[in-house]
Amino acid sequence: MTSGPDDAPRQQEPTFADVMNGFSLDSGRPRKRRRWGRRRDEEAERQEAVQAPPPPAHSATPPPGPVPNEVAYSQGPQGPQGPQGDAGFAGSGYGGYQTGPIEPIRDEPLPPAVPTGASAVRPYAWTRGRTKSGFDLAIETLVSTSPQGREQLALLQMEHRSVADLCDQPRSVAEVAALLSIPLGVARVLLGDMAGLGVVTVHQTASSTGNEPDLALMERVLSGLRRL
Amino acid sequence: MDSVGSSYPVGGPPVAPAPPNMSRPSPAPRPGPSPTTISAKIVVAGGFGVGKTTFVGSVSEIDPLTTEAVMTEASAGHDDLSATPNKQTTTVAMDFGRVSLDSDLILYLFGTPGQHRFWFMWDDLVRGAIGAVVLVDTRRLADCFSAIDFFEDRGLPYVVGLNAFDGQQAHRIEDVREAMSIDPSIPIVMCDARNRESTKQTLIALVQHAMAARMAAGARR
């Protein structure tokens, strides 16, 4: 998301982008500090929001007209089928496209770009249409259920609970996606949410400090391989 | 799912704790999994059917898992969409395995999606990787060129593994190097993807090469 060297000067003068970037892996900052940053930047955030509406919202609920919403909600009940597997996604996807062209005709014509939005919603029903996570999670990033998450296990929403059960020991983002049969992007958003809630802990990766793994870690990998 | 889950060992082989410079200072001792467990990744690339999944599986402590990403638009012009004109997405899968190298270090091996048109996933795969093993079937040398081009372009260290399907290599390494115009600095190793020891040696060759490349780059700076 950000390159390391840029971080220092930016922190002195936080912008909305910095607040967003602050949710990255390498930060490891306490949540308190992020909240502080956010509050301080509320003004800027609001201005930004006015100028540029958040892109993920577009794919979730296309803004104009009641029709796309209706399409999205009608897909809602099928959403929970998603975790059962790819076939579920593909199947429901076809159904969506059949209703897609029919619905808009009833009402006033929609802008041509809008109907495509619904296609992104289906596989991402678990994430309520969001495709981006606040955390920069690589596919190999390990996550594990935090003590707080274990205490609150019974209170968690269903999908978070299945992830928390799985991450009792450290699992990579890719493993969570594979073992729950959800697309990688969905796993990222879910885990990002859970990390934000403090339910899971996001671990360091080899490349947390930059884009490339450091030499000391490679040394450890090498000796680990030799011991195998 | 349960059987897969229970196949994970609780920890790696019994070894000395991590050197102090690798572990982050934790604020307080906490029960449960150590948040200092870190992960590294190696990419396994090569043409379709060259043995990537076999390679991953021979060293992985779990049966290779498959993860999916939803693909949009990239399929335009490739997939037959005439029956479903509004279909915008399809899925692409990649296999991966996991090796616990230490009590707090896990290595993931990711096989690239076989089809070359899934480049968008390669960026995700390559980011932060130690390096890549390019598996080559000497009967189909050209299959791996796109992977090699990609890693060259991204500056990702890689080694070429000549996968011996029948246990015997039909060509000498130097002949293959010449045929593929591979730089002498790039290691080419013989390997048998089905053999754990052979896979291990290939990975060791890669990590050594990646470390040498890193130190050379550091010296140049």
Chai-1 contact restraints between the chains, C-beta under 6 A:
chainA,res_idxA,chainB,res_idxB,connection_type,confidence,min_distance_angstrom,max_distance_angstrom,comment,restraint_id
A,D86,B,E68,contact,1.0,0.0,6.0,A-B,restraint_1
A,D86,B,T91,contact,1.0,0.0,6.0,A-B,restraint_2
A,Y97,B,N86,contact,1.0,0.0,6.0,A-B,restraint_3
A,Y97,B,K87,contact,1.0,0.0,6.0,A-B,restraint_4
A,G100,B,N86,contact,1.0,0.0,6.0,A-B,restraint_5
A,T116,B,Q88,contact,1.0,0.0,6.0,A-B,restraint_6
A,S119,B,Q88,contact,1.0,0.0,6.0,A-B,restraint_7
A,S119,B,T89,contact,1.0,0.0,6.0,A-B,restraint_8
A,P123,B,V70,contact,1.0,0.0,6.0,A-B,restraint_9
A,A138,B,G128,contact,1.0,0.0,6.0,A-B,restraint_10
A,E140,B,S39,contact,1.0,0.0,6.0,A-B,restraint_11
A,E140,B,K41,contact,1.0,0.0,6.0,A-B,restraint_12
A,E140,B,Y108,contact,1.0,0.0,6.0,A-B,restraint_13
A,L142,B,T37,contact,1.0,0.0,6.0,A-B,restraint_14
A,L142,B,S39,contact,1.0,0.0,6.0,A-B,restraint_15
A,S144,B,P33,contact,1.0,0.0,6.0,A-B,restraint_16
A,P147,B,R30,contact,1.0,0.0,6.0,A-B,restraint_17
A,Q169,B,P33,contact,1.0,0.0,6.0,A-B,restraint_18
A,P170,B,P33,contact,1.0,0.0,6.0,A-B,restraint_19
A,P170,B,T37,contact,1.0,0.0,6.0,A-B,restraint_20
A,S172,B,S39,contact,1.0,0.0,6.0,A-B,restraint_21
A,S172,B,Y108,contact,1.0,0.0,6.0,A-B,restraint_22
A,A174,B,T67,contact,1.0,0.0,6.0,A-B,restraint_23
A,A174,B,F96,contact,1.0,0.0,6.0,A-B,restraint_24
A,A177,B,T67,contact,1.0,0.0,6.0,A-B,restraint_25
A,A178,B,L65,contact,1.0,0.0,6.0,A-B,restraint_26
A,A178,B,T66,contact,1.0,0.0,6.0,A-B,restraint_27
A,A178,B,T67,contact,1.0,0.0,6.0,A-B,restraint_28
A,L179,B,M1,contact,1.0,0.0,6.0,A-B,restraint_29
A,P183,B,E68,contact,1.0,0.0,6.0,A-B,restraint_30
A,P183,B,A69,contact,1.0,0.0,6.0,A-B,restraint_31
A,P183,B,V70,contact,1.0,0.0,6.0,A-B,restraint_32
A,L184,B,T67,contact,1.0,0.0,6.0,A-B,restraint_33
A,L184,B,A69,contact,1.0,0.0,6.0,A-B,restraint_34
A,T201,B,P35,contact,1.0,0.0,6.0,A-B,restraint_35
A,H203,B,P35,contact,1.0,0.0,6.0,A-B,restraint_36
A,H203,B,T37,contact,1.0,0.0,6.0,A-B,restraint_37
A,H203,B,I38,contact,1.0,0.0,6.0,A-B,restraint_38
A,Q204,B,I38,contact,1.0,0.0,6.0,A-B,restraint_39
A,T205,B,S39,contact,1.0,0.0,6.0,A-B,restraint_40
A,T205,B,G128,contact,1.0,0.0,6.0,A-B,restraint_41
A,A206,B,A40,contact,1.0,0.0,6.0,A-B,restraint_42
A,S207,B,G128,contact,1.0,0.0,6.0,A-B,restraint_43
A,P213,B,A40,contact,1.0,0.0,6.0,A-B,restraint_44
A,P213,B,I130,contact,1.0,0.0,6.0,A-B,restraint_45
A,L215,B,R214,contact,1.0,0.0,6.0,A-B,restraint_46
A,M218,B,I130,contact,1.0,0.0,6.0,A-B,restraint_47
A,M218,B,V207,contact,1.0,0.0,6.0,A-B,restraint_48
A,M218,B,M211,contact,1.0,0.0,6.0,A-B,restraint_49
A,R220,B,L105,contact,1.0,0.0,6.0,A-B,restraint_50
A,V221,B,A40,contact,1.0,0.0,6.0,A-B,restraint_51
A,V221,B,L107,contact,1.0,0.0,6.0,A-B,restraint_52
A,V221,B,V207,contact,1.0,0.0,6.0,A-B,restraint_53
A,L222,B,V207,contact,1.0,0.0,6.0,A-B,restraint_54
A,G224,B,L101,contact,1.0,0.0,6.0,A-B,restraint_55
A,G224,B,D102,contact,1.0,0.0,6.0,A-B,restraint_56
A,L225,B,K200,contact,1.0,0.0,6.0,A-B,restraint_57
A,L225,B,L203,contact,1.0,0.0,6.0,A-B,restraint_58
A,L225,B,I204,contact,1.0,0.0,6.0,A-B,restraint_59
A,L228,B,K200,contact,1.0,0.0,6.0,A-B,restraint_60
